[in-house]
Amino acid sequence: MNPHELFFEPTLKQITTWSRGVILIKDGRDVSFLLGEAGRADGKYVQAYENYVDLPDRVNVPVTSFARIASEPIESKFLYENYAHDVVVVLEESLVRSPILNMIVGGATLVVNTKRDPEEIAKFLPKHPHLKQIVCVDASKEGRSAFTLSGQEGATDATGIGGGYAGPLAGAVAKATGIVTLAGLKKVAKNPGACEYGFNTCVIADAQQIFKKGIGKEWKGDNPPQTVWEVPFAGTVKAPVDRNFGMVTNTWRIERPVLQEELCTQCQICMLNCPDACIKLTASAVEVDYDFCKGCGLCTATCPTNAFSDVPELDFVS
């Protein structure tokens, strides 16, 4: 029996927020905490917390946080992750390439911080039969990311909640789902106007109608998360001689380094500076291994001929 069946509660709604380590973790945490506090203001039973499985986080690595809201007392209060996602919130658009729809339940809603429209976002999604709505809102238009370590790992947050991207995204959740009210959000948010902005400007689309147009990727069922290769007990671990698909890290990438071959002199400076050995020499230029490139930008920054340029990840559908 899976955890969803074992801990099913009829009034419980589970919200999972995807953000990026260090640079967006405060905003991701704020979405969950803001929705939780708004639910409490609405008179509901709530929980909100970070996913400590993700910690300690790294810059740009995908991380999650959770909110759980119910009209009856929450019985499964000691679970440390959400196992049945009614709402998925994405703080940075390129995260839609990650397995964000794993474990969604029927009627689920996806909310994305993006300037793009729902059909463009759907190009990167599996045609999941449980996804009901795709909601897009430009949270960055209303405010800046709340870059701070205040409140990290359970510490007291001295900065307040909902002062960055969280307000518009929480407002969009309220509009699309009704899990919390706009009035409840405005009672607890540091920036109530941002919540109202998200509520009023979000674009809500029927996901299944978009998928019927042929937009989206083939859904092959929920995939278990990838794990590292098994290592021997004690002793020396041999250096890898092959590409380790147990440790694919391309979901860390927000921008992709793209090479103009005619500008490449094969000086190999990019190869020397790449921290993950993702660049190799070919007959005419150099080649980037995008399965393992994290998008750190060092190749672009160090190239003496400006042969590399950093391009938003979602400009590439494949």
C-alpha positions in Angstrom: 0.0 0.0 0.0 1.4 3.4 -0.9 1.5 6.3 1.6 -1.4 8.1 -0.1 -3.7 5.2 0.4 -2.4 4.5 3.9 -2.8 8.1 5.1 -5.8 9.2 3.0 -7.8 12.0 4.6 -10.9 13.3 2.7 -10.5 17.0 3.4 -6.7 17.2 3.3 -5.1 19.2 0.5 -1.3 18.9 0.0 0.7 21.6 -1.7 4.3 21.0 -2.8 6.6 23.9 -3.7 9.6 23.4 -5.9 12.4 26.0 -5.7 16.2 26.2 -6.0 18.8 25.8 -3.3 20.1 29.0 -1.7 19.0 31.4 -4.4 15.2 30.7 -4.1 14.9 28.6 -1.0 13.4 31.5 1.1 10.8 32.2 -1.6 9.9 28.5 -1.8 9.6 28.2 1.9 7.5 31.4 2.0 5.0 29.9 -0.5 4.3 27.0 1.8 4.3 29.0 5.0 2.2 31.7 3.5 -0.5 29.2 2.3 -0.4 27.5 5.7 -0.8 30.7 7.7 -3.6 31.8 5.3 -5.3 28.5 5.9 -5.0 29.0 9.6 -6.5 32.5 9.2 -9.4 30.9 7.3 -10.0 28.6 10.3 -8.5 25.4 8.9 -6.0 22.9 10.2 -2.5 23.4 8.7 1.1 22.3 8.6 3.9 23.9 6.7 7.6 22.9 6.6 10.7 22.4 4.5 11.8 19.0 3.2 14.8 18.2 5.3 15.7 15.3 2.9 16.9 18.1 0.5 19.2 19.7 3.1 21.9 20.8 3.1 21.0 22.3 -0.2 23.4 23.5 -3.0 23.1 26.5 -5.3 20.4 25.9 -7.9 19.7 22.3 -6.8 15.9 21.5 -6.9 14.5 21.6 -3.4 11.0 21.3 -2.0 8.8 22.5 0.8 5.3 21.5 1.8 2.0 22.8 3.1 -1.0 20.7 4.2 -4.4 22.2 4.7 -7.6 20.5 5.9 -11.0 21.4 7.3 -10.7 18.6 9.9 -7.7 17.8 12.2 -4.8 16.4 10.3 -4.2 12.8 11.5 -1.0 12.0 9.5 0.8 14.9 11.0 4.2 13.1 11.4 4.9 12.5 7.8 7.9 14.6 6.7 7.0 14.7 3.0 3.8 15.1 0.9 2.9 11.9 -0.9 -0.2 13.0 -2.8 0.2 16.4 -4.4 -3.0 18.4 -5.0 -1.1 21.5 -5.9 2.4 21.9 -7.3 4.0 25.4 -7.2 7.2 26.1 -9.3 9.3 29.1 -8.3 11.6 29.1 -11.4 10.3 28.0 -14.8 13.1 25.7 -15.9 12.1 23.4 -13.0 9.2 22.1 -15.2 11.9 19.8 -16.7 12.1 18.1 -13.3 9.7 15.3 -12.2 7.4 17.9 -10.6 4.2 15.9 -11.5 5.2 12.7 -9.8 2.7 11.7 -7.2 0.0 14.3 -8.2 -3.6 13.2 -7.6 -6.7 13.6 -9.7 -7.7 17.2 -10.3 -4.2 18.6 -9.5 -3.1 22.1 -10.3 0.3 23.3 -11.4 1.3 27.0 -10.7 4.4 28.3 -12.4 6.3 31.6 -12.0 6.8 32.5 -15.6 6.2 35.1 -18.3 5.2 32.3 -20.7 1.7 31.1 -21.3 0.3 27.7 -20.2 0.6 26.1 -23.7 4.3 27.0 -23.8 4.8 25.5 -20.4 2.9 22.4 -21.4 5.5 21.6 -24.1 7.9 20.5 -21.3 5.3 18.5 -19.3 4.2 14.9 -19.6 0.6 14.6 -20.6 -0.3 13.5 -17.1 -4.0 12.3 -16.8 -4.3 13.7 -13.2 -3.3 17.3 -14.1 -6.4 19.5 -14.3 -5.0 23.1 -14.5 -1.8 24.9 -15.6 -1.6 28.3 -14.0 1.0 30.9 -15.0 1.8 34.1 -13.2 4.7 36.5 -13.6 5.7 36.8 -9.9 8.9 38.5 -10.8 7.0 41.5 -12.2 5.6 42.3 -8.8 8.7 41.9 -6.7 12.3 40.6 -6.3 13.4 37.3 -5.0 13.7 37.3 -1.2 17.3 36.3 -1.1 18.2 35.7 2.6 19.1 32.8 4.8 16.8 34.1 7.6 14.5 31.2 8.7 16.8 28.6 7.2 16.5 25.0 8.6 13.9 25.8 11.1 15.4 29.0 12.5 13.3 32.0 13.4 12.5 34.1 10.3 13.0 37.8 11.0 12.0 39.0 7.6 8.4 38.0 7.4 6.6 35.8 4.9 5.4 36.7 1.4 7.7 39.7 0.6 9.2 38.2 -2.6 7.8 35.9 -5.2 5.6 34.0 -2.7 2.8 36.5 -2.6 1.8 36.4 -6.3 2.2 32.6 -6.4 0.1 32.1 -3.3 -2.5 34.5 -4.8 -2.6 32.4 -7.9 -3.1 29.2 -5.8 -6.0 30.9 -4.1 -7.6 31.9 -7.4 -7.2 28.6 -9.1 -8.1 26.2 -6.3 -9.9 28.0 -3.4 -7.8 26.1 -0.9 -7.2 29.4 0.9 -8.9 32.7 0.5 -7.4 36.0 -0.8 -8.6 37.6 2.4 -6.7 35.0 4.5 -3.5 35.6 2.5 -3.7 39.4 2.9 -4.0 39.0 6.7 -0.7 37.2 7.0 1.4 38.3 4.0 4.2 40.9 4.3 3.1 42.2 0.9 -0.7 41.8 0.7 -0.8 43.7 -2.6 1.4 41.0 -4.2 -1.1 38.3 -3.3 -3.9 40.4 -4.9 -1.7 40.9 -8.0 -1.2 37.1 -8.4 -4.9 36.5 -7.7 -6.0 39.0 -10.4 -3.3 38.4 -13.1 -2.7 34.7 -13.2 -3.6 32.8 -16.4 -5.5 29.6 -15.8 -5.8 26.9 -18.5 -7.4 23.5 -18.8 -4.4 21.1 -18.9 -6.3 18.2 -20.5 -7.6 20.4 -23.3 -4.0 21.6 -24.0 -2.8 18.0 -24.1 -5.6 17.1 -26.5 -4.0 19.5 -29.0 -0.9 17.3 -29.0 1.1 19.7 -26.8 3.2 18.0 -24.2 5.4 14.9 -23.9 4.3 11.3 -23.7 3.4 10.2 -20.2 5.0 6.9 -19.2 3.8 6.8 -15.6 5.4 8.3 -12.6 9.2 7.6 -12.5 10.9 6.9 -9.2 13.7 9.4 -8.4 17.1 8.6 -9.7 19.6 7.4 -7.1 23.4 7.2 -7.2 25.1 3.9 -8.3 25.7 1.5 -5.5 29.1 1.9 -4.1 31.2 -0.8 -2.4 31.2 -1.2 1.4 34.5 0.4 2.6 37.6 0.3 0.4 38.5 2.5 -2.5 35.8 3.6 -5.0 37.1 3.3 -8.5 37.0 6.4 -10.7 34.1 6.3 -13.1 35.0 5.4 -16.7 31.4 5.9 -18.1 28.8 8.7 -17.8 27.0 8.0 -14.5 23.2 8.2 -15.2 22.5 7.7 -11.6 23.8 11.3 -11.0 22.3 13.3 -13.9 22.4 17.0 -12.8 20.9 18.9 -15.7 17.9 20.0 -13.6 20.2 22.4 -11.7 20.5 24.4 -14.9 18.5 27.7 -15.4 20.5 28.8 -18.5 22.3 26.7 -21.1 25.7 27.5 -22.5 25.4 27.5 -26.3 28.5 27.5 -28.5 29.0 29.4 -31.8 31.4 27.0 -33.4 32.8 29.6 -35.9 34.1 31.6 -32.9 35.7 28.6 -31.1 39.5 28.5 -31.4 39.8 25.2 -29.5 41.9 26.9 -26.9 40.4 24.5 -24.3 40.1 27.2 -21.6 36.5 26.2 -21.1 37.5 22.6 -20.6 40.0 23.6 -17.9 37.4 25.7 -16.1 34.4 23.4 -16.2 34.1 22.0 -12.7 32.2 18.9 -13.9 34.2 17.9 -16.9 31.2 18.5 -19.1 33.2 19.8 -22.1 35.2 17.7 -24.5 37.2 18.5 -27.6 35.8 17.5 -31.1 37.3 17.7 -34.5 36.0 21.3 -35.2 35.2 22.8 -31.8 34.2 21.8 -28.3 31.0 20.0 -27.2 29.0 20.3 -24.0 27.5 17.3 -22.3 24.1 18.7 -21.3 23.1 15.7 -19.2 25.5 16.8 -16.6 26.0 20.5 -17.2 24.7 22.5 -14.2 24.7 25.8 -16.0 27.3 27.4 -13.8 28.4 29.8 -16.5 32.1 29.4 -16.1 32.6 28.4 -19.8 30.8 31.6 -20.9 32.7 33.8 -18.4 36.2 32.5 -19.3 35.9 32.0 -23.1 38.4 34.6 -24.6 36.5 34.8 -27.9 33.0 35.0 -26.5 32.0 31.8 -28.3 29.6 30.8 -25.5 26.4 32.5 -24.6 23.9 31.7 -21.9 20.4 31.0 -23.1 17.3 30.4 -21.0 16.7 26.7 -20.6 13.1 26.7 -21.7 14.1 28.1 -25.1 15.0 24.5 -25.8 12.0 22.0 -26.0 14.0 18.8 -26.5 
